[in-house]
Amino acid sequence: MENNKRIRRKRYSGNYPKKFEEKYKEQNPLKYEDTIQKVMEKGNTPAGMHRPIMVDEIITFFDIKPNQIGLDLTLGFGGHTKEMLQRLNHTGHLHGIDQDPIELVKTKERLESFGYTSSDFTVHHLNFKDFNQTNVKGFDFILADLGVSSMQIDDPSRGFTFREDGPLDLRMNPNQGVPAYIRLLELSESEIRGMLIENADEVYAKEISKEIILERQKGNLCETTKAFYNVIAQALKDVSINIYEDELKKAATRTFQALRIDVNSEYEVLFELLDKLPNYLNPGGKVAILSFHSGEDRLVKKAFKHFYNNGIYSQINGPLIPSKDEVYHNPRARSAKLRTAIKF
Ligand SMILES: C[S@@+](CC[C@H](N)C(=O)[O-])C[C@H]1O[C@@H](n2cnc3c(N)ncnc32)[C@H](O)[C@@H]1O
């Protein structure tokens, strides 16, 4: 009878792992091309990857020539950079900036795996407002694809999503500033309300800010994404049951966005960037900026108009939006707006 114990079949979590740590791609997404293809055909973004948005429109606008010098201010997964490097075809040089020290290293290695070397591109761990620290005096084309990458959103340890539990952090550069839950402790009720309205037009700003302070008084410091989500859920308790789920999802999305903008000082750094840009463009140099919400787009529009009216930019265009086909295949593109400018 000994050794006659039934050996239970090992249970696997299935073909479609649910947890971030179990997914195939974080270590080396490009190793799994078949899976990636299937995920993308369904209109999803494979975790650990970011799909570049409005590539054709951006590449057509830049019309890159051999030996040009370019700058990608938001390297991310390197999708746009790879396309631009292809156009340069081992001539000229491309500088890539990102403030995320975690993804930057992986992206550099990925670009090298495509055969690009230090003579083709240089990566810089910088906030884009400090892009002049690349020590390049004039660029022929500059791209900024604002916001966060899919890799950042998908990784619960970064705290960008309420769909999974993780620390309420939301910093693109975890070595700089304070995590979001500390920031929330620093703000008063009216400051939180102002932040929610200014950064995300949050319709339940009053209820949410009030609930955050009530919870804080009870000792709930909202240290995790789920704890914070539950506070938002509680704040919306008087919303009609028929629309509650939908309203909660939207309010949580906006609230996380507002907090992310605050924690990363997104408006301040964008303002500084837009102000500096024309000084580092060669004559005829081109700039393209992809934004994802009205607050960002307003800043870009205003700055471009200002420099156009002052004879610094010869042309400004936009906003262009992604094609229906692109949005169908990549729903994360749905709120993108592209504005472009050309230096005199
Ligand atoms: C939307 S993703 C860019 C994706 C990229 N275009 C691609 O094709 O993979 C935005 C990236 O910009 C970075 N980023 C956002 N704000 C930044 C800033 N102020 N300075 C530097 N990098 C920033 C984020 O860390 C993120 O990696």
Ligand as a Chemical Component Dictionary entry (heavy atoms), coordinates in Angstrom:
data_LIG
# 
_chem_comp.id                   LIG 
_chem_comp.type                 NON-POLYMER 
_chem_comp.pdbx_formal_charge   0 
_chem_comp.three_letter_code    LIG 
# 
loop_
_chem_comp_atom.comp_id 
_chem_comp_atom.atom_id 
_chem_comp_atom.alt_atom_id 
_chem_comp_atom.type_symbol 
_chem_comp_atom.charge 
_chem_comp_atom.model_Cartn_x 
_chem_comp_atom.model_Cartn_y 
_chem_comp_atom.model_Cartn_z 
_chem_comp_atom.pdbx_ordinal 
LIG C1  C1  C 0  3.358  57.130 -22.994 1  
LIG S1  S1  S 1  4.909  56.586 -22.463 2  
LIG C2  C2  C 0  5.930  56.717 -23.894 3  
LIG C3  C3  C 0  5.890  55.516 -24.769 4  
LIG C4  C4  C 0  6.839  55.557 -25.925 5  
LIG N1  N1  N 0  6.559  56.618 -26.851 6  
LIG C5  C5  C 0  6.863  54.228 -26.640 7  
LIG O1  O1  O 0  6.623  54.195 -27.860 8  
LIG O2  O2  O -1 7.124  53.213 -26.008 9  
LIG C6  C6  C 0  5.456  57.931 -21.520 10 
LIG C7  C7  C 0  6.842  57.760 -20.933 11 
LIG O3  O3  O 0  7.288  59.056 -20.600 12 
LIG C8  C8  C 0  7.908  59.050 -19.367 13 
LIG N2  N2  N 0  7.730  60.387 -18.799 14 
LIG C9  C9  C 0  6.578  61.001 -18.464 15 
LIG N3  N3  N 0  6.813  62.218 -17.981 16 
LIG C10 C10 C 0  8.157  62.397 -18.022 17 
LIG C11 C11 C 0  9.027  63.460 -17.654 18 
LIG N4  N4  N 0  8.563  64.580 -17.122 19 
LIG N5  N5  N 0  10.340 63.301 -17.856 20 
LIG C12 C12 C 0  10.829 62.161 -18.397 21 
LIG N6  N6  N 0  10.074 61.105 -18.737 22 
LIG C13 C13 C 0  8.743  61.219 -18.557 23 
LIG C14 C14 C 0  7.204  57.967 -18.573 24 
LIG O4  O4  O 0  8.047  57.480 -17.564 25 
LIG C15 C15 C 0  6.895  56.943 -19.667 26 
LIG O5  O5  O 0  7.916  56.003 -19.755 27 
# 
loop_
_chem_comp_bond.comp_id 
_chem_comp_bond.atom_id_1 
_chem_comp_bond.atom_id_2 
_chem_comp_bond.value_order 
_chem_comp_bond.pdbx_ordinal 
LIG C1  S1  SING 1  
LIG S1  C2  SING 2  
LIG S1  C6  SING 3  
LIG C2  C3  SING 4  
LIG C3  C4  SING 5  
LIG C4  N1  SING 6  
LIG C4  C5  SING 7  
LIG C5  O1  DOUB 8  
LIG C5  O2  SING 9  
LIG C6  C7  SING 10 
LIG C7  O3  SING 11 
LIG C7  C15 SING 12 
LIG O3  C8  SING 13 
LIG C8  N2  SING 14 
LIG C8  C14 SING 15 
LIG N2  C9  SING 16 
LIG N2  C13 SING 17 
LIG C9  N3  DOUB 18 
LIG N3  C10 SING 19 
LIG C10 C11 SING 20 
LIG C10 C13 DOUB 21 
LIG C11 N4  SING 22 
LIG C11 N5  DOUB 23 
LIG N5  C12 SING 24 
LIG C12 N6  DOUB 25 
LIG N6  C13 SING 26 
LIG C14 O4  SING 27 
LIG C14 C15 SING 28 
LIG C15 O5  SING 29 
# 
